[in-house]
């Protein structure tokens, strides 16, 4: 990193759009927020994000330092089928 360059702040945001039961679901942590979705969708998004952060940690990466393409690959790997 360049001497004068500040590290960027980063947060993952997940939004589920399939909620038909009227419940408001919000899950937050230091580096992510997941909002909306049916119970099933919200749980899958939460699982995906938690596994993604776990994998990034194993690789010694942070949300601020990981390249977008690598993050995309990790998210896709951790998305339940």
mmCIF file of the N, C-alpha and C atoms, coordinates in Angstrom:
data_MODEL
# 
_entry.id   MODEL 
# 
loop_
_atom_site.group_PDB 
_atom_site.id 
_atom_site.type_symbol 
_atom_site.label_atom_id 
_atom_site.label_alt_id 
_atom_site.label_comp_id 
_atom_site.label_asym_id 
_atom_site.label_entity_id 
_atom_site.label_seq_id 
_atom_site.pdbx_PDB_ins_code 
_atom_site.Cartn_x 
_atom_site.Cartn_y 
_atom_site.Cartn_z 
_atom_site.occupancy 
_atom_site.B_iso_or_equiv 
_atom_site.pdbx_formal_charge 
_atom_site.auth_seq_id 
_atom_site.auth_comp_id 
_atom_site.auth_asym_id 
_atom_site.auth_atom_id 
_atom_site.pdbx_PDB_model_num 
ATOM 1   N N  . UNK A 1 1  ? 0.842   -1.174  0.000  1.00 0.00 ? 1  UNK A N  1 
ATOM 2   C CA . UNK A 1 1  ? 0.000   0.000   0.000  1.00 0.00 ? 1  UNK A CA 1 
ATOM 3   C C  . UNK A 1 1  ? 0.886   1.234   0.000  1.00 0.00 ? 1  UNK A C  1 
ATOM 4   N N  . UNK A 1 2  ? 0.507   2.216   -0.784 1.00 0.00 ? 2  UNK A N  1 
ATOM 5   C CA . UNK A 1 2  ? 1.272   3.460   -0.842 1.00 0.00 ? 2  UNK A CA 1 
ATOM 6   C C  . UNK A 1 2  ? 1.257   4.137   0.525  1.00 0.00 ? 2  UNK A C  1 
ATOM 7   N N  . UNK A 1 3  ? 2.319   4.859   0.820  1.00 0.00 ? 3  UNK A N  1 
ATOM 8   C CA . UNK A 1 3  ? 2.466   5.489   2.128  1.00 0.00 ? 3  UNK A CA 1 
ATOM 9   C C  . UNK A 1 3  ? 1.332   6.463   2.436  1.00 0.00 ? 3  UNK A C  1 
ATOM 10  N N  . UNK A 1 4  ? 0.858   7.218   1.464  1.00 0.00 ? 4  UNK A N  1 
ATOM 11  C CA . UNK A 1 4  ? -0.175  8.224   1.704  1.00 0.00 ? 4  UNK A CA 1 
ATOM 12  C C  . UNK A 1 4  ? -1.591  7.707   1.464  1.00 0.00 ? 4  UNK A C  1 
ATOM 13  N N  . UNK A 1 5  ? -1.729  6.480   1.067  1.00 0.00 ? 5  UNK A N  1 
ATOM 14  C CA . UNK A 1 5  ? -3.040  5.945   0.745  1.00 0.00 ? 5  UNK A CA 1 
ATOM 15  C C  . UNK A 1 5  ? -3.657  5.297   1.974  1.00 0.00 ? 5  UNK A C  1 
ATOM 16  N N  . UNK A 1 6  ? -4.883  5.723   2.336  1.00 0.00 ? 6  UNK A N  1 
ATOM 17  C CA . UNK A 1 6  ? -5.595  5.151   3.472  1.00 0.00 ? 6  UNK A CA 1 
ATOM 18  C C  . UNK A 1 6  ? -6.249  3.840   3.050  1.00 0.00 ? 6  UNK A C  1 
ATOM 19  N N  . UNK A 1 7  ? -6.334  2.868   3.974  1.00 0.00 ? 7  UNK A N  1 
ATOM 20  C CA . UNK A 1 7  ? -7.074  1.658   3.635  1.00 0.00 ? 7  UNK A CA 1 
ATOM 21  C C  . UNK A 1 7  ? -8.552  1.997   3.468  1.00 0.00 ? 7  UNK A C  1 
ATOM 22  N N  . UNK A 1 8  ? -9.193  1.339   2.538  1.00 0.00 ? 8  UNK A N  1 
ATOM 23  C CA . UNK A 1 8  ? -10.606 1.632   2.300  1.00 0.00 ? 8  UNK A CA 1 
ATOM 24  C C  . UNK A 1 8  ? -11.466 0.908   3.333  1.00 0.00 ? 8  UNK A C  1 
ATOM 25  N N  . UNK A 1 9  ? -12.580 1.500   3.670  1.00 0.00 ? 9  UNK A N  1 
ATOM 26  C CA . UNK A 1 9  ? -13.560 0.836   4.519  1.00 0.00 ? 9  UNK A CA 1 
ATOM 27  C C  . UNK A 1 9  ? -14.419 -0.034  3.617  1.00 0.00 ? 9  UNK A C  1 
ATOM 28  N N  . UNK A 1 10 ? -14.837 -1.175  4.113  1.00 0.00 ? 10 UNK A N  1 
ATOM 29  C CA . UNK A 1 10 ? -15.646 -2.076  3.305  1.00 0.00 ? 10 UNK A CA 1 
ATOM 30  C C  . UNK A 1 10 ? -16.655 -2.802  4.172  1.00 0.00 ? 10 UNK A C  1 
ATOM 31  N N  . UNK A 1 11 ? -17.840 -2.990  3.619  1.00 0.00 ? 11 UNK A N  1 
ATOM 32  C CA . UNK A 1 11 ? -18.914 -3.722  4.271  1.00 0.00 ? 11 UNK A CA 1 
ATOM 33  C C  . UNK A 1 11 ? -19.666 -4.476  3.190  1.00 0.00 ? 11 UNK A C  1 
ATOM 34  N N  . UNK A 1 12 ? -20.050 -5.727  3.464  1.00 0.00 ? 12 UNK A N  1 
ATOM 35  C CA . UNK A 1 12 ? -20.903 -6.472  2.546  1.00 0.00 ? 12 UNK A CA 1 
ATOM 36  C C  . UNK A 1 12 ? -22.356 -6.213  2.917  1.00 0.00 ? 12 UNK A C  1 
ATOM 37  N N  . UNK A 1 13 ? -23.191 -6.032  1.913  1.00 0.00 ? 13 UNK A N  1 
ATOM 38  C CA . UNK A 1 13 ? -24.611 -5.808  2.117  1.00 0.00 ? 13 UNK A CA 1 
ATOM 39  C C  . UNK A 1 13 ? -25.379 -6.839  1.310  1.00 0.00 ? 13 UNK A C  1 
ATOM 40  N N  . UNK A 1 14 ? -26.255 -7.575  1.973  1.00 0.00 ? 14 UNK A N  1 
ATOM 41  C CA . UNK A 1 14 ? -27.106 -8.544  1.298  1.00 0.00 ? 14 UNK A CA 1 
ATOM 42  C C  . UNK A 1 14 ? -28.549 -8.147  1.463  1.00 0.00 ? 14 UNK A C  1 
ATOM 43  N N  . UNK A 1 15 ? -29.311 -8.252  0.378  1.00 0.00 ? 15 UNK A N  1 
ATOM 44  C CA . UNK A 1 15 ? -30.711 -7.859  0.431  1.00 0.00 ? 15 UNK A CA 1 
ATOM 45  C C  . UNK A 1 15 ? -31.570 -8.943  -0.210 1.00 0.00 ? 15 UNK A C  1 
ATOM 46  N N  . UNK A 1 16 ? -32.470 -9.510  0.562  1.00 0.00 ? 16 UNK A N  1 
ATOM 47  C CA . UNK A 1 16 ? -33.395 -10.516 0.054  1.00 0.00 ? 16 UNK A CA 1 
ATOM 48  C C  . UNK A 1 16 ? -34.690 -9.847  -0.365 1.00 0.00 ? 16 UNK A C  1 
ATOM 49  N N  . UNK A 1 17 ? -35.189 -10.218 -1.519 1.00 0.00 ? 17 UNK A N  1 
ATOM 50  C CA . UNK A 1 17 ? -36.376 -9.552  -2.057 1.00 0.00 ? 17 UNK A CA 1 
ATOM 51  C C  . UNK A 1 17 ? -37.592 -10.469 -2.146 1.00 0.00 ? 17 UNK A C  1 
ATOM 52  N N  . UNK A 1 18 ? -37.508 -11.658 -1.561 1.00 0.00 ? 18 UNK A N  1 
ATOM 53  C CA . UNK A 1 18 ? -38.605 -12.615 -1.720 1.00 0.00 ? 18 UNK A CA 1 
ATOM 54  C C  . UNK A 1 18 ? -39.478 -12.765 -0.475 1.00 0.00 ? 18 UNK A C  1 
ATOM 55  N N  . UNK A 1 19 ? -39.528 -11.762 0.369  1.00 0.00 ? 19 UNK A N  1 
ATOM 56  C CA . UNK A 1 19 ? -40.295 -11.847 1.608  1.00 0.00 ? 19 UNK A CA 1 
ATOM 57  C C  . UNK A 1 19 ? -41.775 -11.579 1.343  1.00 0.00 ? 19 UNK A C  1 
ATOM 58  N N  . UNK A 1 20 ? -42.597 -12.579 1.628  1.00 0.00 ? 20 UNK A N  1 
ATOM 59  C CA . UNK A 1 20 ? -44.044 -12.417 1.456  1.00 0.00 ? 20 UNK A CA 1 
ATOM 60  C C  . UNK A 1 20 ? -44.799 -12.597 2.779  1.00 0.00 ? 20 UNK A C  1 
ATOM 61  N N  . UNK A 1 21 ? -44.070 -12.858 3.867  1.00 0.00 ? 21 UNK A N  1 
ATOM 62  C CA . UNK A 1 21 ? -44.744 -13.121 5.145  1.00 0.00 ? 21 UNK A CA 1 
ATOM 63  C C  . UNK A 1 21 ? -44.820 -11.898 6.054  1.00 0.00 ? 21 UNK A C  1 
ATOM 64  N N  . UNK A 1 22 ? -44.259 -10.779 5.624  1.00 0.00 ? 22 UNK A N  1 
ATOM 65  C CA . UNK A 1 22 ? -44.355 -9.552  6.403  1.00 0.00 ? 22 UNK A CA 1 
ATOM 66  C C  . UNK A 1 22 ? -43.325 -9.394  7.510  1.00 0.00 ? 22 UNK A C  1 
ATOM 67  N N  . UNK A 1 23 ? -42.504 -10.409 7.765  1.00 0.00 ? 23 UNK A N  1 
ATOM 68  C CA . UNK A 1 23 ? -41.475 -10.304 8.803  1.00 0.00 ? 23 UNK A CA 1 
ATOM 69  C C  . UNK A 1 23 ? -40.325 -9.435  8.304  1.00 0.00 ? 23 UNK A C  1 
ATOM 70  N N  . UNK A 1 24 ? -39.760 -8.665  9.223  1.00 0.00 ? 24 UNK A N  1 
ATOM 71  C CA . UNK A 1 24 ? -38.587 -7.847  8.915  1.00 0.00 ? 24 UNK A CA 1 
ATOM 72  C C  . UNK A 1 24 ? -37.379 -8.541  9.503  1.00 0.00 ? 24 UNK A C  1 
ATOM 73  N N  . UNK A 1 25 ? -36.521 -9.026  8.618  1.00 0.00 ? 25 UNK A N  1 
ATOM 74  C CA . UNK A 1 25 ? -35.327 -9.755  9.062  1.00 0.00 ? 25 UNK A CA 1 
ATOM 75  C C  . UNK A 1 25 ? -34.090 -8.904  8.807  1.00 0.00 ? 25 UNK A C  1 
ATOM 76  N N  . UNK A 1 26 ? -33.298 -8.724  9.855  1.00 0.00 ? 26 UNK A N  1 
ATOM 77  C CA . UNK A 1 26 ? -32.051 -7.964  9.749  1.00 0.00 ? 26 UNK A CA 1 
ATOM 78  C C  . UNK A 1 26 ? -30.999 -8.691  10.570 1.00 0.00 ? 26 UNK A C  1 
ATOM 79  N N  . UNK A 1 27 ? -29.869 -8.968  9.944  1.00 0.00 ? 27 UNK A N  1 
ATOM 80  C CA . UNK A 1 27 ? -28.725 -9.557  10.636 1.00 0.00 ? 27 UNK A CA 1 
ATOM 81  C C  . UNK A 1 27 ? -27.530 -8.663  10.354 1.00 0.00 ? 27 UNK A C  1 
ATOM 82  N N  . UNK A 1 28 ? -26.868 -8.208  11.410 1.00 0.00 ? 28 UNK A N  1 
ATOM 83  C CA . UNK A 1 28 ? -25.718 -7.328  11.220 1.00 0.00 ? 28 UNK A CA 1 
ATOM 84  C C  . UNK A 1 28 ? -24.528 -7.820  12.026 1.00 0.00 ? 28 UNK A C  1 
ATOM 85  N N  . UNK A 1 29 ? -23.372 -7.455  11.546 1.00 0.00 ? 29 UNK A N  1 
ATOM 86  C CA . UNK A 1 29 ? -22.114 -7.688  12.240 1.00 0.00 ? 29 UNK A CA 1 
ATOM 87  C C  . UNK A 1 29 ? -21.198 -6.524  11.878 1.00 0.00 ? 29 UNK A C  1 
ATOM 88  N N  . UNK A 1 30 ? -19.982 -6.579  12.319 1.00 0.00 ? 30 UNK A N  1 
ATOM 89  C CA . UNK A 1 30 ? -19.056 -5.468  12.091 1.00 0.00 ? 30 UNK A CA 1 
ATOM 90  C C  . UNK A 1 30 ? -18.858 -5.180  10.610 1.00 0.00 ? 30 UNK A C  1 
ATOM 91  N N  . UNK A 1 31 ? -18.780 -6.214  9.785  1.00 0.00 ? 31 UNK A N  1 
ATOM 92  C CA . UNK A 1 31 ? -18.438 -6.025  8.370  1.00 0.00 ? 31 UNK A CA 1 
ATOM 93  C C  . UNK A 1 31 ? -19.525 -6.453  7.395  1.00 0.00 ? 31 UNK A C  1 
ATOM 94  N N  . UNK A 1 32 ? -20.741 -6.743  7.891  1.00 0.00 ? 32 UNK A N  1 
ATOM 95  C CA . UNK A 1 32 ? -21.817 -7.079  6.964  1.00 0.00 ? 32 UNK A CA 1 
ATOM 96  C C  . UNK A 1 32 ? -23.184 -6.770  7.548  1.00 0.00 ? 32 UNK A C  1 
ATOM 97  N N  . UNK A 1 33 ? -24.152 -6.620  6.643  1.00 0.00 ? 33 UNK A N  1 
ATOM 98  C CA . UNK A 1 33 ? -25.557 -6.456  7.007  1.00 0.00 ? 33 UNK A CA 1 
ATOM 99  C C  . UNK A 1 33 ? -26.387 -7.212  5.983  1.00 0.00 ? 33 UNK A C  1 
ATOM 100 N N  . UNK A 1 34 ? -27.343 -7.979  6.484  1.00 0.00 ? 34 UNK A N  1 
ATOM 101 C CA . UNK A 1 34 ? -28.253 -8.721  5.619  1.00 0.00 ? 34 UNK A CA 1 
ATOM 102 C C  . UNK A 1 34 ? -29.662 -8.302  6.005  1.00 0.00 ? 34 UNK A C  1 
ATOM 103 N N  . UNK A 1 35 ? -30.435 -7.919  5.000  1.00 0.00 ? 35 UNK A N  1 
ATOM 104 C CA . UNK A 1 35 ? -31.780 -7.422  5.253  1.00 0.00 ? 35 UNK A CA 1 
ATOM 105 C C  . UNK A 1 35 ? -32.775 -8.110  4.340  1.00 0.00 ? 35 UNK A C  1 
ATOM 106 N N  . UNK A 1 36 ? -33.950 -8.370  4.893  1.00 0.00 ? 36 UNK A N  1 
ATOM 107 C CA . UNK A 1 36 ? -35.060 -8.873  4.099  1.00 0.00 ? 36 UNK A CA 1 
ATOM 108 C C  . UNK A 1 36 ? -34.956 -10.342 3.758  1.00 0.00 ? 36 UNK A C  1 
ATOM 109 N N  . UNK A 1 37 ? -35.804 -10.718 2.826  1.00 0.00 ? 37 UNK A N  1 
ATOM 110 C CA . UNK A 1 37 ? -35.850 -12.092 2.358  1.00 0.00 ? 37 UNK A CA 1 
ATOM 111 C C  . UNK A 1 37 ? -36.761 -12.961 3.206  1.00 0.00 ? 37 UNK A C  1 
ATOM 112 N N  . UNK A 1 38 ? -37.175 -14.066 2.627  1.00 0.00 ? 38 UNK A N  1 
ATOM 113 C CA . UNK A 1 38 ? -37.917 -15.067 3.387  1.00 0.00 ? 38 UNK A CA 1 
ATOM 114 C C  . UNK A 1 38 ? -36.972 -15.641 4.438  1.00 0.00 ? 38 UNK A C  1 
ATOM 115 N N  . UNK A 1 39 ? -37.525 -16.421 5.357  1.00 0.00 ? 39 UNK A N  1 
ATOM 116 C CA . UNK A 1 39 ? -36.671 -17.029 6.382  1.00 0.00 ? 39 UNK A CA 1 
ATOM 117 C C  . UNK A 1 39 ? -35.579 -17.865 5.735  1.00 0.00 ? 39 UNK A C  1 
ATOM 118 N N  . UNK A 1 40 ? -35.950 -18.666 4.732  1.00 0.00 ? 40 UNK A N  1 
ATOM 119 C CA . UNK A 1 40 ? -34.977 -19.532 4.059  1.00 0.00 ? 40 UNK A CA 1 
ATOM 120 C C  . UNK A 1 40 ? -33.895 -18.716 3.352  1.00 0.00 ? 40 UNK A C  1 
ATOM 121 N N  . UNK A 1 41 ? -34.294 -17.696 2.625  1.00 0.00 ? 41 UNK A N  1 
ATOM 122 C CA . UNK A 1 41 ? -33.333 -16.861 1.904  1.00 0.00 ? 41 UNK A CA 1 
ATOM 123 C C  . UNK A 1 41 ? -32.403 -16.145 2.865  1.00 0.00 ? 41 UNK A C  1 
ATOM 124 N N  . UNK A 1 42 ? -32.965 -15.587 3.927  1.00 0.00 ? 42 UNK A N  1 
ATOM 125 C CA . UNK A 1 42 ? -32.161 -14.850 4.906  1.00 0.00 ? 42 UNK A CA 1 
ATOM 126 C C  . UNK A 1 42 ? -31.126 -15.775 5.552  1.00 0.00 ? 42 UNK A C  1 
ATOM 127 N N  . UNK A 1 43 ? -31.541 -16.984 5.901  1.00 0.00 ? 43 UNK A N  1 
ATOM 128 C CA . UNK A 1 43 ? -30.611 -17.945 6.500  1.00 0.00 ? 43 UNK A CA 1 
ATOM 129 C C  . UNK A 1 43 ? -29.507 -18.328 5.521  1.00 0.00 ? 43 UNK A C  1 
ATOM 130 N N  . UNK A 1 44 ? -29.852 -18.527 4.250  1.00 0.00 ? 44 UNK A N  1 
ATOM 131 C CA . UNK A 1 44 ? -28.842 -18.873 3.248  1.00 0.00 ? 44 UNK A CA 1 
ATOM 132 C C  . UNK A 1 44 ? -27.860 -17.731 3.035  1.00 0.00 ? 44 UNK A C  1 
ATOM 133 N N  . UNK A 1 45 ? -28.362 -16.493 2.997  1.00 0.00 ? 45 UNK A N  1 
ATOM 134 C CA . UNK A 1 45 ? -27.461 -15.351 2.829  1.00 0.00 ? 45 UNK A CA 1 
ATOM 135 C C  . UNK A 1 45 ? -26.523 -15.229 4.023  1.00 0.00 ? 45 UNK A C  1 
ATOM 136 N N  . UNK A 1 46 ? -27.056 -15.407 5.231  1.00 0.00 ? 46 UNK A N  1 
ATOM 137 C CA . UNK A 1 46 ? -26.234 -15.313 6.432  1.00 0.00 ? 46 UNK A CA 1 
ATOM 138 C C  . UNK A 1 46 ? -25.162 -16.398 6.428  1.00 0.00 ? 46 UNK A C  1 
ATOM 139 N N  . UNK A 1 47 ? -25.542 -17.617 6.104  1.00 0.00 ? 47 UNK A N  1 
ATOM 140 C CA . UNK A 1 47 ? -24.583 -18.724 6.035  1.00 0.00 ? 47 UNK A CA 1 
ATOM 141 C C  . UNK A 1 47 ? -23.489 -18.430 5.006  1.00 0.00 ? 47 UNK A C  1 
ATOM 142 N N  . UNK A 1 48 ? -23.888 -17.924 3.859  1.00 0.00 ? 48 UNK A N  1 
ATOM 143 C CA . UNK A 1 48 ? -22.926 -17.606 2.799  1.00 0.00 ? 48 UNK A CA 1 
ATOM 144 C C  . UNK A 1 48 ? -21.910 -16.576 3.273  1.00 0.00 ? 48 UNK A C  1 
ATOM 145 N N  . UNK A 1 49 ? -22.379 -15.520 3.900  1.00 0.00 ? 49 UNK A N  1 
ATOM 146 C CA . UNK A 1 49 ? -21.485 -14.445 4.343  1.00 0.00 ? 49 UNK A CA 1 
ATOM 147 C C  . UNK A 1 49 ? -20.552 -14.937 5.450  1.00 0.00 ? 49 UNK A C  1 
ATOM 148 N N  . UNK A 1 50 ? -21.080 -15.704 6.396  1.00 0.00 ? 50 UNK A N  1 
ATOM 149 C CA . UNK A 1 50 ? -20.224 -16.206 7.480  1.00 0.00 ? 50 UNK A CA 1 
ATOM 150 C C  . UNK A 1 50 ? -19.132 -17.124 6.941  1.00 0.00 ? 50 UNK A C  1 
ATOM 151 N N  . UNK A 1 51 ? -19.486 -18.019 6.024  1.00 0.00 ? 51 UNK A N  1 
ATOM 152 C CA . UNK A 1 51 ? -18.486 -18.903 5.424  1.00 0.00 ? 51 UNK A CA 1 
ATOM 153 C C  . UNK A 1 51 ? -17.492 -18.118 4.578  1.00 0.00 ? 51 UNK A C  1 
ATOM 154 N N  . UNK A 1 52 ? -17.953 -17.070 3.918  1.00 0.00 ? 52 UNK A N  1 
ATOM 155 C CA . UNK A 1 52 ? -17.068 -16.233 3.108  1.00 0.00 ? 52 UNK A CA 1 
ATOM 156 C C  . UNK A 1 52 ? -16.019 -15.566 3.979  1.00 0.00 ? 52 UNK A C  1 
ATOM 157 N N  . UNK A 1 53 ? -16.441 -14.999 5.110  1.00 0.00 ? 53 UNK A N  1 
ATOM 158 C CA . UNK A 1 53 ? -15.471 -14.363 6.010  1.00 0.00 ? 53 UNK A CA 1 
ATOM 159 C C  . UNK A 1 53 ? -14.518 -15.395 6.605  1.00 0.00 ? 53 UNK A C  1 
ATOM 160 N N  . UNK A 1 54 ? -15.023 -16.583 6.884  1.00 0.00 ? 54 UNK A N  1 
ATOM 161 C CA . UNK A 1 54 ? -14.157 -17.653 7.398  1.00 0.00 ? 54 UNK A CA 1 
ATOM 162 C C  . UNK A 1 54 ? -13.090 -18.011 6.370  1.00 0.00 ? 54 UNK A C  1 
ATOM 163 N N  . UNK A 1 55 ? -13.485 -18.174 5.117  1.00 0.00 ? 55 UNK A N  1 
ATOM 164 C CA . UNK A 1 55 ? -12.518 -18.502 4.061  1.00 0.00 ? 55 UNK A CA 1 
ATOM 165 C C  . UNK A 1 55 ? -11.511 -17.381 3.838  1.00 0.00 ? 55 UNK A C  1 
ATOM 166 N N  . UNK A 1 56 ? -11.973 -16.132 3.887  1.00 0.00 ? 56 UNK A N  1 
ATOM 167 C CA . UNK A 1 56 ? -11.045 -15.009 3.729  1.00 0.00 ? 56 UNK A CA 1 
ATOM 168 C C  . UNK A 1 56 ? -10.017 -15.020 4.852  1.00 0.00 ? 56 UNK A C  1 
ATOM 169 N N  . UNK A 1 57 ? -10.460 -15.297 6.082  1.00 0.00 ? 57 UNK A N  1 
ATOM 170 C CA . UNK A 1 57 ? -9.548  -15.355 7.218  1.00 0.00 ? 57 UNK A CA 1 
ATOM 171 C C  . UNK A 1 57 ? -8.503  -16.440 7.053  1.00 0.00 ? 57 UNK A C  1 
ATOM 172 N N  . UNK A 1 58 ? -8.932  -17.604 6.542  1.00 0.00 ? 58 UNK A N  1 
ATOM 173 C CA . UNK A 1 58 ? -7.980  -18.696 6.316  1.00 0.00 ? 58 UNK A CA 1 
ATOM 174 C C  . UNK A 1 58 ? -6.921  -18.308 5.293  1.00 0.00 ? 58 UNK A C  1 
ATOM 175 N N  . UNK A 1 59 ? -7.288  -17.421 4.366  1.00 0.00 ? 59 UNK A N  1 
ATOM 176 C CA . UNK A 1 59 ? -6.356  -16.975 3.333  1.00 0.00 ? 59 UNK A CA 1 
ATOM 177 C C  . UNK A 1 59 ? -5.572  -15.735 3.773  1.00 0.00 ? 59 UNK A C  1 
ATOM 178 N N  . UNK A 1 60 ? -5.852  -15.256 4.990  1.00 0.00 ? 60 UNK A N  1 
ATOM 179 C CA . UNK A 1 60 ? -5.165  -14.067 5.481  1.00 0.00 ? 60 UNK A CA 1 
ATOM 180 C C  . UNK A 1 60 ? -5.628  -12.789 4.800  1.00 0.00 ? 60 UNK A C  1 
ATOM 181 N N  . UNK A 1 61 ? -6.852  -12.793 4.308  1.00 0.00 ? 61 UNK A N  1 
ATOM 182 C CA . UNK A 1 61 ? -7.387  -11.626 3.594  1.00 0.00 ? 61 UNK A CA 1 
ATOM 183 C C  . UNK A 1 61 ? -8.464  -10.965 4.437  1.00 0.00 ? 61 UNK A C  1 
ATOM 184 N N  . UNK A 1 62 ? -8.656  -9.690  4.184  1.00 0.00 ? 62 UNK A N  1 
ATOM 185 C CA . UNK A 1 62 ? -9.741  -8.952  4.823  1.00 0.00 ? 62 UNK A CA 1 
ATOM 186 C C  . UNK A 1 62 ? -10.634 -8.394  3.720  1.00 0.00 ? 62 UNK A C  1 
ATOM 187 N N  . UNK A 1 63 ? -11.795 -7.938  4.099  1.00 0.00 ? 63 UNK A N  1 
ATOM 188 C CA . UNK A 1 63 ? -12.712 -7.351  3.131  1.00 0.00 ? 63 UNK A CA 1 
ATOM 189 C C  . UNK A 1 63 ? -12.083 -6.120  2.472  1.00 0.00 ? 63 UNK A C  1 
ATOM 190 N N  . UNK A 1 64 ? -11.252 -5.424  3.224  1.00 0.00 ? 64 UNK A N  1 
ATOM 191 C CA . UNK A 1 64 ? -10.600 -4.226  2.682  1.00 0.00 ? 64 UNK A CA 1 
ATOM 192 C C  . UNK A 1 64 ? -9.491  -4.552  1.700  1.00 0.00 ? 64 UNK A C  1 
ATOM 193 N N  . UNK A 1 65 ? -8.900  -5.731  1.830  1.00 0.00 ? 65 UNK A N  1 
ATOM 194 C CA . UNK A 1 65 ? -7.730  -6.038  1.005  1.00 0.00 ? 65 UNK A CA 1 
ATOM 195 C C  . UNK A 1 65 ? -7.989  -7.014  -0.136 1.00 0.00 ? 65 UNK A C  1 
ATOM 196 N N  . UNK A 1 66 ? -9.094  -7.732  -0.102 1.00 0.00 ? 66 UNK A N  1 
ATOM 197 C CA . UNK A 1 66 ? -9.336  -8.757  -1.110 1.00 0.00 ? 66 UNK A CA 1 
ATOM 198 C C  . UNK A 1 66 ? -9.749  -8.119  -2.441 1.00 0.00 ? 66 UNK A C  1 
ATOM 199 N N  . UNK A 1 67 ? -9.314  -8.734  -3.515 1.00 0.00 ? 67 UNK A N  1 
ATOM 200 C CA . UNK A 1 67 ? -9.687  -8.255  -4.840 1.00 0.00 ? 67 UNK A CA 1 
ATOM 201 C C  . UNK A 1 67 ? -11.142 -8.645  -5.132 1.00 0.00 ? 67 UNK A C  1 
ATOM 202 N N  . UNK A 1 68 ? -11.877 -7.794  -5.814 1.00 0.00 ? 68 UNK A N  1 
ATOM 203 C CA . UNK A 1 68 ? -13.291 -8.078  -6.087 1.00 0.00 ? 68 UNK A CA 1 
ATOM 204 C C  . UNK A 1 68 ? -13.536 -9.432  -6.765 1.00 0.00 ? 68 UNK A C  1 
ATOM 205 N N  . UNK A 1 69 ? -12.713 -9.808  -7.716 1.00 0.00 ? 69 UNK A N  1 
ATOM 206 C CA . UNK A 1 69 ? -12.911 -11.095 -8.398 1.00 0.00 ? 69 UNK A CA 1 
ATOM 207 C C  . UNK A 1 69 ? -12.705 -12.270 -7.447 1.00 0.00 ? 69 UNK A C  1 
ATOM 208 N N  . UNK A 1 70 ? -11.729 -12.167 -6.557 1.00 0.00 ? 70 UNK A N  1 
ATOM 209 C CA . UNK A 1 70 ? -11.489 -13.238 -5.595 1.00 0.00 ? 70 UNK A CA 1 
ATOM 210 C C  . UNK A 1 70 ? -12.657 -13.328 -4.611 1.00 0.00 ? 70 UNK A C  1 
ATOM 211 N N  . UNK A 1 71 ? -13.169 -12.181 -4.167 1.00 0.00 ? 71 UNK A N  1 
ATOM 212 C CA . UNK A 1 71 ? -14.321 -12.158 -3.269 1.00 0.00 ? 71 UNK A CA 1 
ATOM 213 C C  . UNK A 1 71 ? -15.529 -12.796 -3.951 1.00 0.00 ? 71 UNK A C  1 
ATOM 214 N N  . UNK A 1 72 ? -15.761 -12.461 -5.196 1.00 0.00 ? 72 UNK A N  1 
ATOM 215 C CA . UNK A 1 72 ? -16.869 -13.038 -5.959 1.00 0.00 ? 72 UNK A CA 1 
ATOM 216 C C  . UNK A 1 72 ? -16.753 -14.555 -6.003 1.00 0.00 ? 72 UNK A C  1 
ATOM 217 N N  . UNK A 1 73 ? -15.554 -15.056 -6.267 1.00 0.00 ? 73 UNK A N  1 
ATOM 218 C CA . UNK A 1 73 ? -15.333 -16.498 -6.332 1.00 0.00 ? 73 UNK A CA 1 
ATOM 219 C C  . UNK A 1 73 ? -15.611 -17.181 -4.984 1.00 0.00 ? 73 UNK A C  1 
ATOM 220 N N  . UNK A 1 74 ? -15.183 -16.552 -3.899 1.00 0.00 ? 74 UNK A N  1 
ATOM 221 C CA . UNK A 1 74 ? -15.399 -17.119 -2.569 1.00 0.00 ? 74 UNK A CA 1 
ATOM 222 C C  . UNK A 1 74 ? -16.887 -17.123 -2.229 1.00 0.00 ? 74 UNK A C  1 
ATOM 223 N N  . UNK A 1 75 ? -17.577 -16.032 -2.556 1.00 0.00 ? 75 UNK A N  1 
ATOM 224 C CA . UNK A 1 75 ? -19.021 -15.969 -2.296 1.00 0.00 ? 75 UNK A CA 1 
ATOM 225 C C  . UNK A 1 75 ? -19.745 -17.047 -3.096 1.00 0.00 ? 75 UNK A C  1 
ATOM 226 N N  . UNK A 1 76 ? -19.401 -17.183 -4.363 1.00 0.00 ? 76 UNK A N  1 
ATOM 227 C CA . UNK A 1 76 ? -20.050 -18.208 -5.192 1.00 0.00 ? 76 UNK A CA 1 
ATOM 228 C C  . UNK A 1 76 ? -19.796 -19.615 -4.645 1.00 0.00 ? 76 UNK A C  1 
ATOM 229 N N  . UNK A 1 77 ? -18.571 -19.860 -4.179 1.00 0.00 ? 77 UNK A N  1 
ATOM 230 C CA . UNK A 1 77 ? -18.223 -21.167 -3.609 1.00 0.00 ? 77 UNK A CA 1 
ATOM 231 C C  . UNK A 1 77 ? -19.058 -21.473 -2.372 1.00 0.00 ? 77 UNK A C  1 
ATOM 232 N N  . UNK A 1 78 ? -19.352 -20.443 -1.592 1.00 0.00 ? 78 UNK A N  1 
ATOM 233 C CA . UNK A 1 78 ? -20.048 -20.622 -0.322 1.00 0.00 ? 78 UNK A CA 1 
ATOM 234 C C  . UNK A 1 78 ? -21.566 -20.460 -0.394 1.00 0.00 ? 78 UNK A C  1 
ATOM 235 N N  . UNK A 1 79 ? -22.094 -20.157 -1.553 1.00 0.00 ? 79 UNK A N  1 
ATOM 236 C CA . UNK A 1 79 ? -23.533 -20.000 -1.708 1.00 0.00 ? 79 UNK A CA 1 
ATOM 237 C C  . UNK A 1 79 ? -24.203 -21.374 -1.772 1.00 0.00 ? 79 UNK A C  1 
ATOM 238 N N  . UNK A 1 80 ? -25.137 -21.665 -0.858 1.00 0.00 ? 80 UNK A N  1 
ATOM 239 C CA . UNK A 1 80 ? -25.814 -22.968 -0.905 1.00 0.00 ? 80 UNK A CA 1 
ATOM 240 C C  . UNK A 1 80 ? -26.557 -23.142 -2.228 1.00 0.00 ? 80 UNK A C  1 
ATOM 241 N N  . UNK A 1 81 ? -26.527 -24.355 -2.720 1.00 0.00 ? 81 UNK A N  1 
ATOM 242 C CA . UNK A 1 81 ? -27.194 -24.647 -4.005 1.00 0.00 ? 81 UNK A CA 1 
ATOM 243 C C  . UNK A 1 81 ? -28.646 -24.937 -3.785 1.00 0.00 ? 81 UNK A C  1 
# 
